[in-house]
């Protein structure tokens, strides 16, 4: 076994367990690395915390996209394809592991990795960090410690053509994300039928998370740089949520956009559709009329929406009356 310090990285020691093949790959931004990982405590028993082999799905990471556990990018870019290596990482690199593991575990369970953080203010989300929902991770979060990562680099894919990269905190890549994911004005809905990999699902949720972070820091330098670029992403996210029936999610985000951009026609239209879906008739009418006022070319479409809204409301009133009649006795003919 080849033991060595990882040059230029304080608090990391590398042991090669199985040598890889070929030269060290070029890991430029956008490169996708596919790997298996095992996480262990640095104790006598070498207690296993996580093992991707257990779910038989390799992990994927995009170089340069600021994955929460930044040290993994450093470790992986020191490896050759086929290599298996053990890395001892000091506490300065492992403080975020419990939260990263929580997200990955929820994805593996088919759950939302941001579960518990939706519809909460920033202060409320802080309290979520007191419990991850997993006993071992709670203990790890309470008592940060060095960890051991055993990584097996399976594949390195160079970004020769546009890839489905869904999340980036860099301003330049927000534009490319918008073009790739929502190019042509279309909408990629975040449904299971897309057969996305776990890491892609994770990044889709991170688009939402990035917006949630930005709204906590209005008008600072980063906010000003990204706000105009990320708003179309959020509007397309809202369109997807409309199609998935997540109407209150749409109401929340469109209202926040309109607080800052009072003439955004698309935000008014999507909010109107969401209001109509949850039977907020007056609010839906007001938003639809605002759409027609801001863009007269949409007046015909608005008239159709208002007609449909009226028909749906009348049908609902009739159904409600019949339901209450059955509950409380026969109704008089009207």
C-alpha positions as CSV (number, residue, x, y, z in Angstrom):
1,X,0.0,0.0,0.0
2,X,1.2,3.5,-0.9
3,X,0.8,5.9,2.0
4,X,1.3,9.6,1.5
5,X,0.2,13.0,2.4
6,X,-2.1,14.6,-0.2
7,X,0.1,17.4,-1.4
8,X,-1.2,20.9,-0.8
9,X,-4.1,19.8,1.4
10,X,-3.8,20.2,5.1
11,X,-5.5,17.5,7.2
12,X,-5.7,14.8,4.5
13,X,-3.8,11.5,4.3
14,X,-4.1,9.1,1.4
15,X,-3.5,5.4,1.2
16,X,-3.8,3.7,-2.2
17,X,-5.5,0.3,-1.7
18,X,-5.6,-0.7,-5.4
19,X,-3.9,1.2,-8.2
20,X,-5.8,2.5,-11.1
21,X,-5.1,2.4,-14.8
22,X,-3.7,5.0,-17.2
23,X,-2.7,8.6,-16.6
24,X,-4.3,10.9,-14.1
25,X,-7.5,12.2,-15.8
26,X,-8.0,15.9,-16.6
27,X,-10.6,17.2,-14.1
28,X,-11.7,20.5,-15.6
29,X,-15.0,22.2,-14.5
30,X,-18.0,20.3,-15.6
31,X,-16.3,16.9,-15.5
32,X,-18.6,14.2,-14.1
33,X,-17.0,11.6,-11.8
34,X,-18.7,8.4,-10.9
35,X,-17.6,6.5,-7.8
36,X,-18.5,4.3,-4.9
37,X,-17.7,5.5,-1.4
38,X,-17.6,4.2,2.1
39,X,-17.5,6.4,5.2
40,X,-16.0,5.2,8.4
41,X,-15.3,6.6,11.8
42,X,-11.7,6.8,12.9
43,X,-12.3,4.5,15.9
44,X,-11.0,1.1,16.9
45,X,-13.9,-0.7,15.2
46,X,-13.7,1.5,12.1
47,X,-17.5,1.9,12.4
48,X,-19.2,2.2,9.0
49,X,-21.5,5.2,8.6
50,X,-22.4,5.0,4.9
51,X,-21.7,2.6,2.1
52,X,-22.9,3.3,-1.5
53,X,-22.5,-0.4,-2.3
54,X,-25.5,-1.1,-0.1
55,X,-27.8,0.7,-2.5
56,X,-26.0,-0.5,-5.6
57,X,-26.1,3.0,-7.1
58,X,-22.8,4.8,-7.6
59,X,-22.4,8.4,-6.6
60,X,-21.9,11.2,-9.2
61,X,-20.2,14.5,-8.6
62,X,-19.7,17.4,-11.1
63,X,-16.3,19.0,-10.7
64,X,-16.5,22.8,-10.0
65,X,-20.1,22.8,-8.8
66,X,-19.3,23.4,-5.2
67,X,-20.7,20.2,-3.8
68,X,-21.3,20.7,0.0
69,X,-18.5,18.3,0.9
70,X,-15.8,20.1,-0.9
71,X,-13.0,17.7,0.2
72,X,-14.5,14.9,-1.9
73,X,-13.6,16.9,-5.1
74,X,-10.0,17.2,-3.8
75,X,-9.8,13.5,-3.1
76,X,-11.3,12.3,-6.3
77,X,-9.1,14.5,-8.5
78,X,-6.1,12.8,-7.0
79,X,-7.2,9.4,-8.4
80,X,-7.0,7.4,-11.5
81,X,-9.9,5.4,-13.0
82,X,-10.2,2.1,-11.3
83,X,-8.2,3.2,-8.3
84,X,-9.4,2.4,-4.7
85,X,-8.0,4.7,-2.1
86,X,-8.5,5.4,1.6
87,X,-8.4,9.0,2.8
88,X,-8.2,10.1,6.4
89,X,-9.7,13.6,6.7
90,X,-9.3,15.8,9.7
91,X,-12.3,17.6,11.3
92,X,-11.7,20.7,9.2
93,X,-13.0,18.8,6.2
94,X,-15.8,16.7,7.7
95,X,-18.0,19.2,9.5
96,X,-20.7,19.1,6.8
97,X,-20.8,15.4,6.4
98,X,-23.9,14.7,8.5
99,X,-26.0,17.1,6.4
100,X,-24.6,15.7,3.2
101,X,-25.3,12.2,4.3
102,X,-28.8,13.1,5.4
103,X,-29.6,14.4,1.9
104,X,-28.2,11.3,0.2
105,X,-30.1,8.9,2.6
106,X,-33.4,10.7,1.9
107,X,-32.9,10.4,-1.8
108,X,-32.1,6.7,-1.4
109,X,-35.4,6.4,0.5
110,X,-37.3,8.1,-2.2
111,X,-37.8,11.2,-0.1
112,X,-37.2,14.9,-0.6
113,X,-33.7,15.8,0.6
114,X,-35.0,19.2,1.7
115,X,-37.8,17.7,3.6
116,X,-38.5,19.8,6.7
117,X,-37.1,23.0,5.2
118,X,-40.0,23.9,3.0
119,X,-42.3,26.8,3.8
120,X,-40.0,27.8,6.7
121,X,-38.2,31.0,7.3
122,X,-34.4,31.1,7.6
123,X,-34.4,31.0,11.4
124,X,-36.8,28.0,11.3
125,X,-34.6,26.1,9.0
126,X,-31.7,26.6,11.4
127,X,-33.5,24.6,14.0
128,X,-33.8,21.7,11.6
129,X,-30.1,21.2,11.8
130,X,-30.4,20.2,15.5
131,X,-31.8,16.8,14.3
132,X,-31.1,15.1,11.0
133,X,-33.6,12.4,11.6
134,X,-30.9,9.7,11.9
135,X,-29.4,8.9,15.3
136,X,-25.9,8.2,14.1
137,X,-25.8,11.4,12.1
138,X,-27.1,13.4,15.0
139,X,-24.3,12.1,17.1
140,X,-21.8,12.9,14.4
141,X,-23.1,16.4,14.2
142,X,-23.0,16.9,17.9
143,X,-19.5,15.6,18.1
144,X,-17.6,16.5,14.9
145,X,-14.6,14.2,14.3
146,X,-12.1,13.0,11.7
147,X,-13.6,10.6,9.2
148,X,-12.2,8.0,6.8
149,X,-13.4,7.8,3.2
150,X,-12.7,4.8,1.0
151,X,-13.3,5.9,-2.6
152,X,-13.4,3.8,-5.8
153,X,-13.2,5.9,-8.9
154,X,-15.3,4.1,-11.6
155,X,-15.6,6.6,-14.5
156,X,-14.6,10.1,-15.5
157,X,-16.8,11.8,-18.1
158,X,-15.5,14.9,-19.8
159,X,-17.9,17.7,-20.6
160,X,-17.5,17.5,-24.4
161,X,-21.2,18.4,-24.9
162,X,-23.9,20.0,-22.8
163,X,-24.8,17.9,-19.8
164,X,-27.7,17.9,-17.5
165,X,-26.1,20.1,-14.9
166,X,-28.8,21.4,-12.7
167,X,-27.0,23.5,-10.1
168,X,-24.2,25.9,-9.9
169,X,-23.5,28.8,-7.7
170,X,-21.3,30.5,-10.3
171,X,-23.0,33.4,-12.2
172,X,-21.7,32.3,-15.6
173,X,-23.1,28.8,-15.2
174,X,-26.6,29.9,-14.1
175,X,-27.1,31.1,-17.7
176,X,-26.0,27.7,-19.2
177,X,-28.2,25.9,-16.7
178,X,-31.2,27.9,-17.8
179,X,-30.5,27.1,-21.5
180,X,-29.9,23.4,-20.9
181,X,-32.7,22.7,-18.5
182,X,-35.3,25.1,-19.7
183,X,-34.1,25.8,-23.3
184,X,-36.7,26.8,-25.8
185,X,-39.1,28.0,-23.1
186,X,-40.0,24.4,-22.2
187,X,-40.2,22.9,-18.8
188,X,-38.5,19.8,-17.5
189,X,-40.8,18.6,-14.7
190,X,-39.1,16.9,-11.8
191,X,-41.0,13.7,-11.9
192,X,-39.9,10.1,-11.3
193,X,-40.8,9.2,-14.9
194,X,-37.7,11.1,-16.0
195,X,-35.6,8.3,-14.5
196,X,-33.0,10.8,-13.1
197,X,-30.0,9.6,-11.2
198,X,-29.9,10.3,-7.4
199,X,-27.4,13.1,-7.9
200,X,-29.5,14.7,-10.6
201,X,-32.5,14.7,-8.3
202,X,-30.3,16.2,-5.6
203,X,-29.2,19.0,-7.9
204,X,-32.8,19.7,-9.0
205,X,-33.6,20.3,-5.4
206,X,-30.5,22.5,-5.0
207,X,-32.0,24.9,-7.6
208,X,-34.8,25.4,-5.2
209,X,-32.3,25.6,-2.3
210,X,-30.2,28.2,-4.0
211,X,-33.3,30.4,-4.4
212,X,-34.1,29.9,-0.8
213,X,-30.6,31.0,0.2
214,X,-30.7,34.1,-2.0
215,X,-34.0,35.3,-0.6
216,X,-32.4,35.4,2.8
217,X,-29.8,37.9,1.6
218,X,-31.7,40.5,-0.5
219,X,-29.8,43.2,-2.2
220,X,-26.3,42.1,-1.2
221,X,-23.7,41.8,-3.9
222,X,-24.3,38.1,-4.7
223,X,-28.0,38.6,-4.7
224,X,-27.8,41.4,-7.2
225,X,-25.6,39.4,-9.6
226,X,-27.8,36.3,-9.5
227,X,-31.3,37.6,-9.0
228,X,-32.1,38.4,-12.7
229,X,-30.6,35.1,-13.9
230,X,-32.3,32.9,-11.4
231,X,-35.8,34.3,-11.6
232,X,-36.5,32.5,-14.9
233,X,-35.3,29.3,-13.3
234,X,-37.7,29.8,-10.4
235,X,-40.6,30.6,-12.8
236,X,-39.9,27.3,-14.7
237,X,-39.7,25.5,-11.4
238,X,-43.1,27.0,-10.6
239,X,-44.5,25.7,-13.9
240,X,-43.3,22.2,-13.0
241,X,-44.9,22.5,-9.6
242,X,-48.1,23.6,-11.2
243,X,-48.1,20.4,-13.3
244,X,-47.3,18.3,-10.3
245,X,-50.1,19.9,-8.2
246,X,-47.9,21.7,-5.7
247,X,-50.0,24.9,-5.8
248,X,-49.0,26.4,-2.5
249,X,-45.3,26.1,-3.5
250,X,-46.2,28.1,-6.6
251,X,-48.1,30.7,-4.6
252,X,-45.1,31.2,-2.3
253,X,-42.4,31.6,-5.0
254,X,-44.5,33.7,-7.4
255,X,-45.5,36.1,-4.6
256,X,-41.9,36.5,-3.6
257,X,-40.9,37.3,-7.2
258,X,-43.7,39.8,-7.5
259,X,-42.6,41.6,-4.3
260,X,-39.4,42.4,-6.2
261,X,-40.6,42.5,-9.8
262,X,-44.1,44.0,-9.8
263,X,-44.5,43.8,-13.6
264,X,-43.5,40.2,-14.1
265,X,-46.4,38.8,-16.3
266,X,-45.3,35.2,-16.1
267,X,-45.3,35.3,-12.3
268,X,-48.8,36.8,-12.2
269,X,-50.1,34.2,-14.7
270,X,-48.7,31.3,-12.8
271,X,-49.9,32.7,-9.5
272,X,-53.4,33.1,-11.0
273,X,-53.4,29.5,-12.1
274,X,-52.4,28.4,-8.6
275,X,-55.0,30.5,-7.0
276,X,-57.6,29.0,-9.3
277,X,-56.5,25.5,-8.5
278,X,-57.0,26.1,-4.8
279,X,-60.4,27.9,-5.3
280,X,-59.2,31.4,-4.4
281,X,-61.6,32.9,-7.0
282,X,-61.1,36.6,-6.2
283,X,-57.3,36.4,-6.1
284,X,-57.2,34.4,-9.3
285,X,-59.4,37.0,-11.1
286,X,-57.3,39.8,-9.9
287,X,-54.1,38.2,-11.1
288,X,-55.6,37.2,-14.5
289,X,-56.8,40.8,-15.0
290,X,-53.3,42.1,-14.1
291,X,-51.9,39.9,-16.8
292,X,-54.2,41.3,-19.4
293,X,-53.4,44.9,-18.2
294,X,-49.6,44.3,-18.4
295,X,-49.7,42.4,-21.8
296,X,-52.8,43.2,-23.9
297,X,-51.8,40.5,-26.3
298,X,-52.8,37.9,-23.7
299,X,-56.3,39.3,-23.2
300,X,-57.8,36.5,-25.3
301,X,-56.1,33.9,-23.2
302,X,-57.1,35.6,-20.0
303,X,-60.8,35.7,-21.1
304,X,-60.6,31.9,-21.7
305,X,-59.1,31.4,-18.2
306,X,-61.7,33.5,-16.6
307,X,-64.5,31.6,-18.3
308,X,-63.0,28.3,-17.2
309,X,-62.6,29.6,-13.7
310,X,-66.3,30.7,-13.6
311,X,-67.4,27.3,-14.8
312,X,-65.2,25.5,-12.3
313,X,-66.5,27.7,-9.4
314,X,-70.1,27.1,-10.4
315,X,-69.6,23.4,-10.5
316,X,-67.9,23.4,-7.2
317,X,-70.7,25.4,-5.6
318,X,-73.2,22.9,-6.9
319,X,-71.1,19.9,-5.6
320,X,-70.7,21.6,-2.2
321,X,-74.4,22.2,-1.9
322,X,-75.3,18.6,-2.8
323,X,-72.7,17.3,-0.3
324,X,-74.0,19.4,2.5
325,X,-77.5,18.4,1.7
326,X,-76.6,14.8,2.1
327,X,-74.9,15.5,5.4
328,X,-77.7,17.6,6.9
329,X,-80.8,16.4,5.3
330,X,-82.8,16.9,2.1
331,X,-82.5,20.2,0.3
332,X,-85.4,22.2,-0.9
333,X,-85.6,22.6,-4.7
334,X,-84.1,25.8,-5.9
